[in-house]
Amino acid sequence: MRYLKHLNRLNGITLLILFMLAVLGGVRAQDQGEIVADMGFRPDVNGFSFENYGEGNDNLTAVEMRRMFGDGVCDGKAKPSDEGCDLTPTAQMWMDNTNQEMSGGHCEGMAALSLVFYTGTENTGDFGGRAIPIPSPSRTMILSSAKLHTGGPPR
């Protein structure tokens, strides 16, 4: 008796699966249509000419933190301008968190930065490049994308 109860459930599930497959089998990919929104941005022409990178590569250091946010991130006396400094605890925590977030890659920052270059909102020269596509990654350019997304220095 118990066996028949399980068999009936199995038959019911099988019929449900077959019904769903029949319904989904009738669904086709949508035909090609007219593109109604296109800014003209093309990754091969307007994007970066290098691949995204992640874990195993250098990200933010005290030098970049100071370049992006100024001497306010330094705890105590700052070293000469081309060197880093001992970061404040807040700046250190922000840098460590940002580096952790970037360990999987820089795709969001690269996408956003290529778009602001394409629209003319930012100038590639201000980020270490000459024109789009930028021939190689510039540390300042890529790491500055963190500043674009966070809205400014750590407080």
N, C-alpha and C positions, 0 to 999 in steps of 0.2 A: 503494500500500500504506500509506504513512504517512498519507495522507488518510483512509483507512478507520479507522485506529486512532484518530485525533482525532474522527471522526464517532461512533464507538462510545462514546468518553468523553463526548461531548456528549449523546448519547442517554441514557446512564446518569445524568448530572447532571440532565437534563430530567425523567426519570422520578422521581428522588429529590425534586426540587422539587415535582412534581405530587403525589407521595405526601404530602409534608409539608403542602401546601396542603389536601389532602383531610382530613387528620387535624385540622389547626388549624381548618379551616372548620366542623368539627363541634363545636368548643368554643364554648360560649356564655358570656355574662357570667353570673355567679352571680345567682340571684334574690335579691330583697331579703329579708333575714332579720331576726331579732330582735336588737336591740343588747343585748349582754350586759354591756358595761362602759361606763358613762357617768357622768362626774363632774358633769355639768350645765353645764360651761363652754361658753359660746357666744360666739364672737369678736365678733359684732355688739353684744352686751350687755355682756360681761365683758372685752373686749379694749380696746385703745387706739382712740381715735376719730380718729387721724391716720395717715397712711401712713408706711411705712418710708422712710428717707432714706439716702443713701450719699455717693459722691464729689461734691465741690463744696460740701459743707456743713461747718461747723466741727465738730470732734470735740474730743478732749482737748487742753487747753493746760496750762501750768504751774499756772494757777489751779485747774483741776479736779483735777489731780494732788495739789495741796496739800490741797484740801478732802477728797479721798477718803482720802489716806494720811498727812496731817499734815506737820509741818515736817521730818521725816526725809528727805523727797525733795529737800530744798533743799541746795544745795552752798554752804556758808558762811552768812552772815547772811541771815535771811529778811526780806522786806519786810513792811509792815503786812498784817494778815490778809486784807484784801479784794483783795490783789494776788498775783501769782505770784512766782516766784523763779527763780534760776538752778538748774536741776535737776542732781542728781548724774549722772555719766555713765550709771550703771545705770538710774536713773529716766528719763533722756532716751531711752535705748535702748528701754526698756519702753513708754514713751509713743509713740515713733515706730512701733514694731512694732504696738501696739494700734490706732493710727490707721490703719495700713496694712490691718490686718485688718478694720476697720470701714468701709473705703472702698467695699466692696461692699454695705453695708447693715447694719442692726442687727437683722435678723430673729430670730436666736437669742436675743439679749438681750431683745428685746421679748416674745418668746414665753415665755421663762422668767420674766421680771418680771411679766407679766400673770397667769401661773399662781400665782406666790407671793402676789400681791395677792388673787387669787380664793380661794385656800385660807386666807388670813388669816395666812400665815407672815410677811408684811411689811405694814406700814401705808402706804397711799398718801401720807398726810400727811408721813411721814418722807422722802419723795422729791419733795416739792413739789406734790403733787396733793391734791385733796379726796376724791374718790370715783371709782370705776370707773364708766363710762369716763372717763378723764382727758381734758379738753377740748383740750389742746394739749401739745406736747412740752416738757418741762422739761429743760434741759441737765443739771442735776444728776441727775434721775431716769434719763434715758437713759444718760448716761455712767457712772452708778453701776452699771448692769448689767454693765459691764466688771469691776467689783470682784466681783460675784456669781460670775462665771465663772472668775476667775483665782485666787480664794482669798485675795486680800490684796495688800499692797503689794509692789512690786519689791524684791528684796534685793540 
